[in-house]
Amino acid sequence: MASIPVERGTAQWSSRFAFIMAAVGSSVGLGNLWRFSAELGTNGGAAFLIVYIACIVFVGIPVLMSEYIIGRAGNAASAVGSNDDLAVRSGVSKVWSSGAWFGMLASFLIVSFYCVVAAWVLAYIPKFVFGTFNGMPAAEVSQQFGIMLDNPTTQVLPWFLFFGLVTSWLVARGVNKGIELAARLLMPIFFLLLISLAAYSMISSMGSGGTSDAFAFMFTPDFSKINFQVAQSALGQACFSIGIGNAIMITYGSYLPKDVSIPKSAVTVSLVDTCVAIVAGLAIFPVVFANNLDFEAGAGIFFTTIPTALSNAPGGMIVGAAFFFLAFFAAITSSVSLLEPSVAFVAEKMKWTKKKAAWITGAAIMAFGLLSLYIPAFFDFIDTGLAGPILAPLSALIIVLFTGWRLNKVILAEEMAGSGESLGRFILFFVRFVAPVFMGLVLILGTWSRWIAPLFA
């Protein structure tokens, strides 16, 4: 079947650099800081890292390329619209658009609780700026997070509303004046802060042996620790980290100019995201080991272990503030990308302006996020029970199957033509034969471990 010419929308990234910054900003979020350090700490360090990198290369990059292809080839701004358009032009059922639907729902749910986590981050910035932890006993520092969670209205809600409003405002400004501008301004600052914090962490921990212990933990693998659980966690984190299965990259791909190589972009974004995760580990674990703190503390590493380590360290208040500012920059660029798929769909479906769609959708997400703020069990249900183990992998599975086996071959060839075509054909093998298998495993195992296995416990 021949490719049918389509008329592209007017919204586009101003340059390849702008697109890369926006895509990296989307991928580089709290998943690289909060969640990656937690997964690395609880799953064997270097053993987990090796499996994680393999998952990025053989699964993450193929899915990411598939989402870019659907976004740019489809004649729509929204992920659902792009998928619908390509299904029609490929002569297949619109059932294949369910991948975009599941992804959009996942991003909607994720950003609702993401605003809660970002509010925790924002709440910690003034604690360091004004020296709240300075001289405080370690036991009291570690208790501050629990105290904050017990008082959500006074300690978290204002930050939650502020973060949600900023996210909505940036999306309402559009692709170039909102999303792109935020990424181009914030990501260079983010990289500078991250590298500086990693340098501080390694240098300040060198005398106590924390740096050498951290390097051994992160880069000297104990292959006996690689088991089924580690592999499952690594694959799930790889998908979460680069943001596949959330309709984000389909939407971002719809703004991608034709002269940008999709295969090269997928590789670049994935590798930068992986490097950021590793450098984040170097910013966290030397301090953890230097202070003999629990490196298996999971999410507690971020909100209890790090503050405890920095509370009495030289310059700790400044470093702590910089660390949580870093986390805020990561959070805002990711939350903007998570909101964008829903806003693009609403604007397209309702024929609304981007500004109107952004504010109304943002209000809906904040209203829904209040459930995660006040009901911890609901937060856990969305994060580990629905969006993570089911919706995102289901979306990614349908997307790679559609791209690899059902998408019109002429359209597929057009999107991979030019610079990086050979690389694209190489990755296409993994799109067709490798990624579907592993995304299917993520879906099956995530559903089993979260919902079915407990019934037999």
Helices and strands as residue ranges (DSSP letters): H 16-27, H 30-30, I 31-35, H 36-42, H 46-55, I 56-60, H 61-73, H 79-89, G 94-97, H 98-129, H 138-150, H 152-155, H 157-172, H 174-174, I 175-180, H 181-204, H 210-219, G 223-225, H 228-242, H 248-253, H 262-290, H 300-300, I 301-305, H 306-310, H 316-350, H 354-374, H 376-380, I 381-391, H 392-401, I 402-406, H 409-416, H 421-433, H 435-447, I 448-452, H 453-456
